[in-house]
């Protein structure tokens, strides 16, 4: 598990595009929401959920999946790798969210650009309840760790699209005047319940199928996507 996280950190360190992903997307989302004149409360409330979920595009690499046979060889279970990926995405992008919001808040107050009237307790309530949702969304978009078969790949692709579409969540909430406070708790509980099921499922992966399906792509991926030596 720790080897997997070390590997992900190294991939980011040696990939210029990945290093630029967070600041570009982070700033871009704030600019977009302000251009659309969203309320600052809505931005602060849903920015963490949107950014953390969307960050799977920058922090997950198909190479993570293609090298599972190496991690399995050193006695890392597929479930540990799957969870490690989710935790890595949530914590790394979550720390960046904190930095971005602090800078955003400070800049808004220093230059008198933004008026923010936030109920801190309510904000923390939403952010905490969003964690099971983030775990579920990231977990489902990487469910192909189970066997990298056609069905799990389709499911992960569908949820990858959801992770992209979530950018529109704050916009839709304001446009349709959705009372999100009524739905956040039951949605969080549902995601938590399903995530427990996913946790159990990933404890019994089809390792032989996973290794067979991924090995067909390892050589091509290394040469064309990562430009790494075999």
C-alpha positions as CSV (number, residue, x, y, z in Angstrom):
1,X,0.0,0.0,0.0
2,X,2.8,2.4,0.9
3,X,4.7,1.4,-2.1
4,X,1.7,2.2,-4.3
5,X,1.4,5.7,-2.8
6,X,5.1,6.2,-3.2
7,X,4.7,5.2,-6.9
8,X,1.9,7.7,-7.4
9,X,3.9,10.5,-5.8
10,X,6.8,9.8,-8.1
11,X,4.5,9.8,-11.1
12,X,3.3,13.2,-10.2
13,X,6.8,14.5,-9.5
14,X,8.0,13.4,-12.9
15,X,4.9,14.5,-14.9
16,X,4.7,18.3,-15.6
17,X,1.1,18.0,-16.7
18,X,0.1,16.4,-13.4
19,X,1.9,19.1,-11.4
20,X,0.0,21.8,-13.2
21,X,-3.4,20.0,-13.0
22,X,-4.4,21.1,-9.5
23,X,-3.6,24.8,-9.8
24,X,-5.1,25.1,-13.3
25,X,-8.3,23.3,-12.4
26,X,-8.5,24.8,-8.9
27,X,-8.2,28.4,-10.2
28,X,-10.3,27.6,-13.3
29,X,-13.3,26.4,-11.2
30,X,-13.3,29.5,-9.0
31,X,-13.1,31.8,-12.0
32,X,-15.9,29.9,-13.8
33,X,-18.2,30.0,-10.8
34,X,-17.6,33.7,-10.3
35,X,-18.1,34.5,-14.0
36,X,-21.5,32.7,-13.6
37,X,-22.2,34.8,-10.5
38,X,-22.8,31.9,-8.2
39,X,-23.3,32.9,-4.6
40,X,-20.1,32.7,-2.5
41,X,-21.8,30.4,0.0
42,X,-22.5,27.9,-2.8
43,X,-19.0,28.1,-4.0
44,X,-17.5,27.5,-0.6
45,X,-19.9,24.7,0.1
46,X,-19.5,22.6,-3.1
47,X,-16.0,23.6,-4.2
48,X,-14.4,20.8,-2.1
49,X,-16.7,18.1,-3.4
50,X,-16.4,19.2,-7.0
51,X,-12.6,19.6,-7.0
52,X,-11.8,16.4,-5.0
53,X,-14.1,14.3,-7.2
54,X,-12.9,15.8,-10.4
55,X,-9.2,15.5,-9.4
56,X,-9.4,11.8,-10.3
57,X,-8.6,12.9,-13.8
58,X,-5.2,14.3,-12.7
59,X,-4.3,12.0,-9.9
60,X,-5.3,8.6,-11.3
61,X,-3.4,7.0,-14.1
62,X,-4.2,3.9,-16.0
63,X,-0.6,3.0,-15.2
64,X,-1.7,2.5,-11.6
65,X,-4.0,-0.3,-12.8
66,X,-1.6,-1.8,-15.3
67,X,1.1,-2.3,-12.7
68,X,-1.1,-4.1,-10.2
69,X,0.7,-7.4,-10.8
70,X,3.9,-5.8,-9.4
71,X,2.2,-4.7,-6.2
72,X,0.4,-8.0,-5.8
73,X,3.8,-9.7,-6.1
74,X,4.9,-7.8,-3.0
75,X,1.8,-8.9,-1.1
76,X,-0.3,-5.8,-1.5
77,X,-3.9,-6.8,-1.9
78,X,-6.1,-5.3,-4.6
79,X,-8.4,-3.9,-2.0
80,X,-5.5,-2.1,-0.3
81,X,-4.4,-0.6,-3.7
82,X,-8.0,0.5,-4.5
83,X,-8.4,2.1,-1.0
84,X,-4.9,3.7,-1.2
85,X,-5.8,5.3,-4.5
86,X,-9.0,6.8,-3.1
87,X,-7.4,8.0,0.1
88,X,-4.5,9.5,-1.9
89,X,-6.9,11.4,-4.1
90,X,-9.1,12.7,-1.2
91,X,-6.2,13.8,1.0
92,X,-3.9,15.3,-1.6
93,X,-6.7,17.2,-3.4
94,X,-8.4,18.0,0.0
95,X,-5.2,19.7,1.2
96,X,-5.0,21.7,-2.0
97,X,-8.7,22.7,-1.6
98,X,-7.9,24.1,1.9
99,X,-5.1,26.2,0.5
100,X,-7.1,27.4,-2.4
101,X,-10.1,28.5,-0.3
102,X,-7.8,30.2,2.3
103,X,-6.1,32.2,-0.5
104,X,-9.5,32.8,-2.2
105,X,-11.0,34.1,1.1
106,X,-7.9,36.3,1.9
107,X,-7.7,37.8,-1.6
108,X,-11.4,38.5,-1.6
109,X,-11.2,40.4,1.7
110,X,-7.9,42.2,1.0
111,X,-9.1,43.6,-2.3
112,X,-12.8,43.9,-1.2
113,X,-13.8,41.8,-4.2
114,X,-16.0,39.3,-2.5
115,X,-18.7,39.5,0.2
116,X,-18.8,36.2,2.1
117,X,-21.2,35.5,4.9
118,X,-20.7,31.8,5.8
119,X,-22.1,29.7,8.6
120,X,-18.9,27.8,9.5
121,X,-20.8,25.0,11.3
122,X,-23.1,24.5,8.3
123,X,-20.2,24.6,5.9
124,X,-18.3,21.9,7.9
125,X,-21.5,19.8,8.1
126,X,-21.7,19.8,4.3
127,X,-18.0,19.1,3.8
128,X,-17.9,16.2,6.2
129,X,-21.0,14.6,4.7
130,X,-19.5,15.0,1.3
131,X,-16.6,12.7,2.2
132,X,-18.6,9.4,1.7
133,X,-19.9,10.8,-1.6
134,X,-16.3,11.5,-2.7
135,X,-15.2,8.1,-1.6
136,X,-18.1,6.4,-3.5
137,X,-17.6,8.4,-6.7
138,X,-13.8,7.8,-6.8
139,X,-14.3,4.2,-5.8
140,X,-16.8,3.5,-8.6
141,X,-14.7,5.3,-11.2
142,X,-11.8,2.9,-10.3
143,X,-13.9,-0.3,-9.8
144,X,-12.0,-1.8,-12.7
145,X,-9.3,-2.7,-10.1
146,X,-11.6,-5.7,-9.6
147,X,-10.8,-7.5,-12.8
148,X,-10.3,-4.9,-15.6
149,X,-13.0,-6.7,-17.4
150,X,-15.5,-5.2,-19.9
151,X,-18.3,-4.7,-17.4
152,X,-16.2,-3.1,-14.7
153,X,-14.5,-0.9,-17.3
154,X,-17.9,0.3,-18.5
155,X,-19.0,1.1,-15.0
156,X,-15.8,2.9,-14.2
157,X,-16.1,4.9,-17.4
158,X,-19.7,5.9,-16.6
159,X,-18.7,7.2,-13.2
160,X,-15.7,8.9,-14.7
161,X,-18.2,10.9,-16.7
162,X,-20.1,11.7,-13.5
163,X,-16.9,13.0,-12.0
164,X,-16.6,15.3,-14.9
165,X,-20.2,16.4,-14.9
166,X,-20.1,17.2,-11.2
167,X,-18.5,20.6,-12.2
168,X,-22.1,21.6,-13.1
169,X,-23.5,20.7,-9.6
170,X,-23.2,24.1,-8.0
171,X,-24.6,25.7,-11.1
172,X,-27.6,23.4,-11.2
173,X,-28.2,23.8,-7.5
174,X,-28.5,27.6,-7.9
175,X,-30.4,27.5,-11.2
176,X,-33.0,25.1,-10.0
177,X,-33.0,26.4,-6.4
178,X,-32.4,23.0,-4.9
179,X,-32.7,22.7,-1.2
180,X,-29.5,20.6,-0.9
181,X,-29.5,20.5,2.9
182,X,-32.5,18.1,2.8
183,X,-30.7,15.7,0.5
184,X,-27.1,15.7,1.6
185,X,-27.5,13.5,4.7
186,X,-29.5,10.7,3.0
187,X,-27.3,10.8,-0.1
188,X,-24.2,10.6,2.1
189,X,-25.6,7.6,4.0
190,X,-26.5,5.8,0.8
191,X,-23.0,6.4,-0.6
192,X,-21.5,5.1,2.7
193,X,-23.6,2.0,2.6
194,X,-22.7,1.3,-1.1
195,X,-19.0,2.0,-0.3
196,X,-19.1,-0.7,2.4
197,X,-20.4,-3.1,-0.2
198,X,-17.6,-2.0,-2.6
199,X,-15.1,-2.6,0.1
200,X,-16.3,-6.1,0.6
201,X,-16.4,-6.8,-3.2
202,X,-12.8,-5.5,-3.6
203,X,-11.7,-8.0,-1.0
204,X,-12.4,-10.8,-3.5
205,X,-11.1,-9.6,-6.8
206,X,-10.5,-11.7,-9.9
207,X,-6.8,-11.5,-9.7
208,X,-6.1,-13.9,-12.6
209,X,-8.4,-12.0,-14.9
210,X,-7.0,-8.7,-13.7
211,X,-3.4,-9.7,-14.5
212,X,-4.3,-11.3,-17.8
213,X,-6.4,-8.2,-19.0
214,X,-3.8,-5.7,-17.9
215,X,-0.7,-7.4,-19.2
216,X,-2.1,-7.1,-22.7
217,X,-1.7,-3.3,-22.5
218,X,1.4,-2.8,-20.3
219,X,4.0,-2.5,-23.1
220,X,1.9,-0.2,-25.2
221,X,1.1,2.1,-22.2
222,X,4.7,2.3,-21.0
223,X,6.0,3.4,-24.4
224,X,3.2,5.7,-25.6
225,X,1.7,7.2,-22.5
226,X,4.4,7.4,-19.9
227,X,7.5,7.3,-22.1
228,X,9.1,5.1,-19.5
229,X,11.8,2.5,-20.2
230,X,10.6,-1.1,-20.0
